């Protein structure tokens, strides 16, 4: 692919598109919808390519063949409306992670654990920054600046992938993209790919139906969000769900056939004057006034934890969230750390009482990359811990513990087994 030619043609098409917008405005014609603009751009791209082919023929050079023209048209359209040279990477179903350390240092992580070097995604770091800025302007619920004054960025790409970028705090702009390979996912799918055993899936389905409050814990890229989506898809479609996230990524509202009544809240950053910010904690509080059946917090990373735990104890049973932790037991200390940093400055004892009254189960998911030893990347649920009370500290029982292969197997009786049985849980049956 001649990326210089793509860039030049993208500029030509962009200029013609802008001129059409200007003419429409001058004539009082209603502005084109996003889809109309995309279709019009395709016609402009075909026009530019035809002009290029005539020029090549006049100059005595062979024009592009049909396949080359199609590839060029796709690249131009991606540069205008998509993610430029990132587009082919985002279309690779086996690709899981894209790490960019400057425009020409691209590292690709595949689902089987392989790590390979990729082609440059831009001609310069400035062009890479411009690409990210364009994405930030059209992703999420509000434009998110990415510049010297705002050197950090988190957003959700149109395909559901999660993008995180930084500049000016590193020698070169750096971008990490985590692919959303499993968007519409169910517990049965996770049983099929080995993430959890059938008896654990049976338990989680019953816990969701019984409106138990679940915290899903694990390391970065362990699969917490995917597991959360699968559990959410066990919730009846008649329930009203409200999701609260720093940047939209859960995408539960993208599948109205499963959950037609969903409101997705996204944290809003301050404007250039430092005004207009709406924090996660404020959004969790607001969600409680919106008649939720359940509140789902995409990822707990700060003081919103206190508001969320309070929500769980105020009648919004069946809430879910994810949190970073190294084990199911460590979750309680992590929550306490966040609570101490909150505006309420809750002491550890008070936090433990709040946890005991709010959280029913902690589900821990692990990630192991055995590719270097001839294996592959493995993700699996290794522990499920039930919160049983408080006595100066949170009391808990590991009802599912790591088995011989690391995956969770039944370990201790569940205190609410009778209640879960009413929702289909049978600890004596492994099949699900």
C-alpha positions in Angstrom: 0.0 0.0 0.0 1.3 3.4 -1.0 0.4 5.3 2.2 1.6 8.7 0.7 -0.9 8.2 -2.1 -3.6 7.3 0.4 -2.8 10.4 2.4 -3.0 12.7 -0.7 -6.2 11.2 -1.9 -7.7 11.4 1.6 -6.9 15.1 1.6 -8.6 15.5 -1.9 -11.7 13.7 -0.9 -11.8 15.6 2.4 -11.6 18.9 0.6 -14.4 18.0 -1.7 -16.5 16.8 1.2 -15.9 20.0 3.1 -16.8 22.0 -0.1 -20.1 20.1 -0.4 -20.9 20.8 3.3 -20.3 24.5 2.6 -22.5 24.6 -0.5 -25.3 22.8 1.4 -25.1 25.3 4.2 -25.2 28.2 1.8 -28.2 26.8 0.0 -30.0 26.1 3.3 -30.0 22.3 2.6 -30.2 20.1 5.7 -26.9 18.7 6.7 -26.1 15.1 5.6 -26.4 12.4 8.3 -23.3 10.5 9.2 -24.3 7.6 7.0 -25.2 9.9 4.1 -21.8 11.5 4.4 -20.1 8.1 4.3 -22.0 7.1 1.2 -21.2 10.4 -0.5 -17.5 10.0 0.4 -17.5 6.6 -1.3 -18.7 8.3 -4.5 -16.0 11.0 -4.1 -13.4 8.3 -3.6 -14.5 6.5 -6.8 -14.3 9.9 -8.6 -10.8 10.6 -7.3 -9.6 7.1 -8.2 -11.0 7.4 -11.7 -9.2 10.7 -12.2 -6.0 9.1 -11.0 -6.4 6.2 -13.4 -6.9 8.6 -16.3 -3.8 10.5 -15.3 -1.7 7.3 -15.1 -3.0 6.2 -18.6 -2.2 9.6 -20.1 1.3 9.4 -18.6 1.8 6.0 -20.2 1.7 4.1 -16.9 -0.4 1.2 -16.1 -3.4 2.1 -13.8 -4.3 0.1 -10.7 -6.2 -3.2 -11.3 -9.6 -3.7 -9.8 -8.3 -5.4 -6.6 -5.7 -2.7 -6.0 -8.3 0.1 -6.5 -10.6 -1.6 -4.0 -7.8 -1.8 -1.4 -6.9 1.8 -2.0 -10.6 2.9 -1.7 -10.9 1.0 1.6 -7.7 2.6 2.9 -8.9 6.1 1.9 -12.3 5.6 3.6 -10.6 4.2 6.7 -8.4 7.3 6.8 -11.5 9.5 6.6 -13.9 7.8 8.9 -12.1 4.9 10.5 -8.8 4.5 12.2 -6.4 4.8 9.3 -3.8 2.1 9.2 -5.1 0.7 12.4 -8.2 -0.5 10.6 -6.7 -3.8 9.2 -5.4 -4.6 12.7 -8.8 -4.1 14.3 -10.3 -6.4 11.7 -8.0 -9.2 12.6 -10.1 -11.5 14.8 -7.1 -13.2 16.3 -5.4 -10.0 17.5 -5.9 -9.1 21.1 -3.6 -6.3 22.0 -1.9 -3.5 20.0 0.9 -1.6 21.7 2.3 1.4 19.9 5.5 3.1 21.2 5.8 5.8 18.6 4.4 5.5 15.0 6.9 2.8 13.9 7.2 0.7 17.0 4.1 -1.5 16.9 3.8 -4.7 18.9 0.9 -7.1 18.3 -0.4 -9.7 20.8 -2.4 -12.6 19.5 -5.0 -14.7 21.3 -2.7 -17.7 21.3 0.0 -15.7 23.2 2.3 -14.8 20.3 3.9 -11.4 20.4 5.1 -10.0 17.0 6.4 -6.7 15.6 3.9 -5.0 13.3 4.2 -2.4 10.5 4.2 1.4 11.2 0.7 2.8 11.7 1.7 6.4 10.7 4.5 8.2 8.9 5.4 10.3 11.9 4.6 10.7 15.6 2.7 13.9 14.8 0.5 12.0 12.4 -0.1 9.4 15.0 -1.2 12.1 17.5 -3.5 13.6 14.8 -5.1 10.2 14.3 -5.7 9.8 18.0 -7.1 13.3 18.3 -9.6 12.6 15.4 -10.7 9.5 17.2 -11.1 11.3 20.5 -13.3 13.9 18.8 -15.9 11.4 17.7 -15.8 8.6 20.3 -17.8 8.4 23.5 -20.5 10.8 24.6 -18.3 13.9 24.5 -15.2 15.1 22.8 -12.0 14.2 24.7 -9.0 16.5 24.2 -5.6 14.9 23.6 -2.8 17.5 23.6 -0.1 19.0 25.7 -2.6 20.3 28.3 -4.4 16.9 28.3 -1.7 14.3 27.7 -3.8 11.3 28.8 -6.7 9.7 26.9 -9.0 6.7 27.4 -11.8 5.9 24.9 -13.8 3.2 23.3 -13.3 2.7 19.5 -16.3 2.0 17.2 -15.7 -1.7 17.3 -15.7 -1.8 21.1 -11.9 -2.0 21.6 -10.5 0.0 24.4 -7.8 2.7 23.6 -5.5 4.3 26.1 -2.9 6.9 24.9 -0.4 9.2 26.5 1.9 12.0 25.1 4.4 14.4 26.5 5.0 12.2 29.6 6.8 9.8 27.4 9.6 10.4 24.8 7.2 9.5 22.1 3.4 9.2 22.0 2.3 5.8 23.2 -1.0 4.0 22.5 -2.4 0.7 23.8 -5.5 -0.9 22.3 -7.2 -3.9 23.8 -9.4 -5.6 21.3 -13.0 -6.5 22.2 -12.9 -9.9 20.6 -15.9 -11.3 22.6 -18.6 -8.6 22.6 -21.8 -10.6 22.7 -20.7 -13.4 25.0 -22.5 -15.9 27.3 -21.4 -18.1 30.1 -21.7 -21.1 27.8 -19.1 -19.5 25.5 -16.7 -19.2 28.4 -17.3 -22.8 29.4 -16.6 -23.7 25.7 -13.3 -21.9 25.6 -12.1 -23.1 28.9 -12.4 -19.9 31.0 -14.5 -21.6 33.6 -15.9 -25.0 34.5 -19.6 -25.9 33.9 -20.3 -26.0 37.7 -18.9 -22.4 38.1 -21.0 -21.2 35.2 -24.1 -22.9 36.8 -23.3 -21.1 40.1 -22.7 -17.6 38.5 -26.0 -17.9 36.5 -27.9 -18.7 39.7 -26.1 -15.9 41.6 -27.1 -13.4 38.9 -30.7 -14.6 38.9 -30.8 -14.4 42.7 -29.6 -10.8 42.5 -26.4 -11.4 44.4 -23.8 -8.5 44.3 -20.7 -9.7 42.5 -17.2 -8.2 42.3 -15.1 -9.6 39.5 -11.3 -9.3 40.2 -8.2 -10.0 38.3 -5.1 -8.5 36.7 -5.0 -6.2 33.7 -6.2 -8.0 30.5 -7.3 -11.0 32.5 -10.8 -11.0 31.0 -12.8 -9.3 33.8 -14.9 -7.2 31.4 -15.7 -10.2 29.2 -16.8 -12.3 32.2 -18.9 -9.4 33.4 -20.6 -9.1 30.0 -21.4 -12.9 30.1 -22.9 -12.6 33.6 -24.9 -9.6 32.6 -26.3 -11.6 29.7 -27.9 -13.9 32.2 -30.0 -11.0 33.5 -33.6 -11.0 32.2 -34.2 -8.5 29.4 -37.1 -7.0 31.3 -34.8 -5.4 33.9 -33.6 -1.8 33.6 -29.8 -1.6 33.7 -27.6 1.4 34.3 -23.9 1.2 33.6 -21.3 3.6 34.9 -17.8 3.8 33.3 -14.8 6.1 32.9 -14.9 5.5 29.1 -17.7 3.5 27.4 -16.5 0.0 26.8 -19.1 -2.5 28.2 -21.4 -2.0 25.2 -24.4 -3.7 26.9 -26.6 -1.1 25.3 -25.4 -2.3 21.8 -27.5 -5.4 22.0 -31.1 -4.3 22.5 -32.3 -7.8 21.7 -30.8 -8.9 25.0 -31.2 -5.8 27.1 -33.6 -3.2 25.6 -33.7 -0.9 28.7 -30.1 0.3 29.3 -28.6 3.7 30.1 -24.9 4.0 29.7 -23.2 6.7 31.9 -19.7 8.0 31.0 -17.5 10.1 33.2 -17.1 13.6 31.8 -13.7 15.3 32.0 -13.4 19.1 32.7 -13.2 21.6 29.8 -10.4 23.9 29.1 -11.5 26.2 31.9 -11.5 23.3 34.4 -15.3 23.3 34.5 -18.0 20.7 33.7 -16.4 17.6 35.1 -18.8 14.8 36.3 -17.1 12.1 38.3 -17.8 8.4 38.6 -19.0 8.8 42.1 -21.5 11.5 41.0 -22.7 9.3 38.2 -23.2 6.3 40.6 -25.3 8.6 42.8 -27.2 9.9 39.8 -27.9 6.4 38.6 -29.8 5.6 41.8 -32.3 8.3 40.9 -32.9 6.8 37.5 -35.0 3.8 38.6 -32.4 1.1 38.1 -33.0 -2.5 38.5 -29.2 -3.0 38.7 -26.2 -0.7 38.7 -23.2 -2.0 36.8 -19.9 -0.2 37.4 -17.4 -1.0 34.6 -14.3 -0.7 36.6 -13.7 0.6 40.2 -10.5 2.6 40.4 -11.2 5.2 43.0 -13.5 7.0 45.4 -16.6 5.8 43.6 -16.2 2.5 45.5 -17.9 4.0 48.6 -20.9 5.3 46.6 -21.2 2.0 44.9 -21.1 -0.1 48.1 -23.7 2.2 49.6 -25.8 1.6 46.5 -25.5 -2.2 46.9 -26.9 -1.9 50.5 -29.8 0.4 49.5 -31.9 -2.1 47.6 -30.0 -2.3 44.3 -29.2 -6.0 44.8 -27.7 -7.8 41.8 -25.1 -5.1 41.1 -21.8 -6.0 39.4 -18.4 -4.4 39.0 -14.8 -5.2 38.2 -11.7 -4.3 40.2 -7.9 -4.9 39.8 -6.5 -7.3 42.4 -3.9 -10.2 42.7 -6.2 -12.6 44.4 -9.8 -12.9 45.6 -8.7 -12.2 49.2 -6.8 -9.1 48.2 -10.0 -7.5 46.9 -11.0 -6.5 50.4 -7.7 -4.6 51.0 -8.0 -3.0 47.6 -11.4 -1.7 48.4 -10.3 -0.4 51.8 -7.4 1.5 50.1 -9.8 3.2 47.7 -12.2 4.0 50.5 -9.5 5.7 52.6 -8.7 7.9 49.6 -12.4 8.9 49.1 -14.0 12.1 50.2 -15.6 10.2 53.1 -12.2 9.0 54.3 -13.7 5.8 55.7 -11.5 4.0 58.2 -10.6 0.4 57.5 -13.1 -1.0 60.1 -16.0 1.0 58.7 -15.1 -0.1 55.1 -15.0 -3.7 56.1 -18.5 -3.4 57.6 -19.6 -1.8 54.4 -18.1 -4.6 52.3 -19.7 -7.3 54.4 -23.1 -5.6 54.0 -22.8 -5.0 50.3 -20.7 -7.7 48.5 -21.9 -11.3 48.3 -19.3 -12.9 46.1 -15.8 -12.1 44.7 -14.9 -13.9 41.5 -11.2 -14.0 40.6 -10.0 -14.6 37.0 -6.3 -15.3 36.2 -4.2 -15.0 33.0 -1.2 -17.1 32.2 0.9 -16.9 29.1 2.5 -20.3 28.4 3.3 -19.5 24.8 7.1 -19.4 25.4 6.9 -23.0 26.7 5.0 -24.3 23.8 1.6 -23.5 25.2 -0.8 -20.6 24.7 -2.4 -17.7 26.6 -4.8 -19.1 29.2 -7.5 -17.2 31.1 -9.6 -18.9 33.7 -11.7 -18.4 36.8 -9.6 -19.7 39.7 -11.5 -18.7 42.8 -14.9 -17.6 44.0 -15.1 -16.2 47.5 -18.3 -15.7 49.5 -18.4 -12.9 52.0 -19.9 -14.3 55.2 -19.6 -11.5 57.8 -17.3 -9.1 59.6 -15.3 -9.4 62.8 -12.8 -6.5 62.7 -12.0 -7.7 59.2 -14.1 -9.2 56.3 -14.9 -12.8 56.9 -15.1 -15.0 53.8 -15.1 -18.5 52.6 -13.5 -19.7 49.3 -16.5 -21.7 47.9 -14.6 -22.5 44.6 -10.8 -22.9 44.9 -8.1 -23.7 42.3 -8.1 -27.3 41.2 -5.2 -29.3 39.8 -5.2 -27.3 36.5 -5.7 -24.0 38.3 -9.4 -23.7 37.3 -11.9 -23.2 40.2 -13.6 -26.3 41.5 -16.1 -26.7 44.4 -14.2 -26.3 47.7 -16.6 -25.3 50.5 -20.4 -25.2 51.0 -22.2 -22.0 49.9 -24.2 -20.6 52.8 -27.0 -19.4 50.5 -27.1 -22.7 48.5 -30.8 -23.2 49.2 -31.6 -19.7 47.8 -29.5 -20.4 44.7 -31.1 -23.7 44.2 -34.3 -21.9 43.6 -32.6 -20.3 40.6 -31.2 -23.5 39.1 -28.0 -24.1 41.1 -27.2 -27.7 41.9 -23.8 -28.2 43.4 -24.0 -32.0 42.7 -24.2 -31.5 39.0 -21.3 -30.4 36.9 -23.3 -30.3 33.6 -24.8 -27.0 32.7 
